[in-house]
Amino acid sequence: MEKDKIIDEIEKLKEERNAIIMAHNYQLPEVQDIADFLGDSLELARKAVNVDADVIVFAGVDFMAETAKILNPEKTVLLPTRRATCAMANMLTPEHIIEARKRYPNAPVVLYVNSTAECKALADVTVTSANAAKIVGKLESEVVIFGPDKNLAYYVAKQTGKTVIPVPEYGHCYVHKKFTVEDVERAKRLYPNAKLMVHPECEPEVQERADIIASTGGMIKHAPEWKEWVVFTEREMVYRLSKLYPDIKFHPAREDATCIGMKAITLEDVYTALHDMKYEIEVPEEIAEKAREAIERMLEMS
């Protein structure tokens, strides 16, 4: 099927199913272009709370679709392909959290939304890269257990002055781990007039050299402050920024900074998801109930 034909069929099926498409900023351009809601994890979590639809097609990775289902238990949530998963979310297990609680019994468990529903069910509050420092700063405890991203844990500790215990110790995003100090130096050499916007999932030494450190939603907010940027996050963020701000220059810090899980979803997958009503996300109620409390606390605190 040709691209225009697929898009027409998707629009028809959306109407028939009373469906909407939610997509993350890292999706392929053609998937971003058909989305009803486009954003970062926090923006999509907020949108998911009051969605006027029977069906949500989530063009993101599995933990995001799970979050949408947890917040909308009565709606059908579809993930267009089972291959859309997050390697970092899968690094954290419930056992890691249980063990950390034994070692730090008075420390609240703060989990990045990039985690499985089973892990969220053990959290006191969830966070996104957009609100992690703000929420941890509001917690009374001076020590927090934080998972699964050690680099976001570093950023939160620096912003709040609190002791942040990363679980697991090695948790990371393989895409953001690619960025190095050499990439920073090359960016400054190639684009001497540009500033650097860096995601807090990047390594500390890259964060230290940033002009701004921000979530993808934060990057959108800060972009108008300057005329040229080098973007240290998943490559497709440059597409989103360039579309929003055509008069500003944006350069990817690395062309190979691509998330396999995000890129697993194609236009054809979105069409098939709506046509065949697959793959439906289900979260056991006892897990969903506990995870919902942690997510709703995040939404209240942010």
Salt bridges, closest charged atoms under 4 A:
GLU9 OE2 - LYS5 NZ 3.22
GLU9 OE2 - LYS12 NZ 3.48
GLU11 OE1 - LYS14 NZ 3.49
ASP33 OD1 - LYS243 NZ 2.60
ASP36 OD1 - LYS14 NZ 2.96
GLU74 OE2 - LYS75 NZ 3.73
ASP124 OD2 - ARG101 NH2 3.21
ASP183 OD1 - ARG186 NH1 3.03
ASP183 OD2 - ARG254 NH1 3.18
GLU201 OE1 - HIS176 ND1 3.03
GLU203 OE1 - LYS150 NZ 3.54
GLU203 OE2 - LYS177 NZ 3.16
GLU208 OE1 - LYS158 NZ 2.77
GLU225 OE2 - HIS222 ND1 2.89
GLU228 OE2 - HIS251 NE2 2.76
GLU234 OE2 - LYS263 NZ 2.50
GLU236 OE1 - ARG235 NH2 3.58
GLU236 OE1 - LYS263 NZ 3.32
ASP256 OD1 - ARG254 NE 2.82
ASP276 OD1 - HIS275 ND1 2.69
GLU285 OE2 - ARG292 NH1 3.79
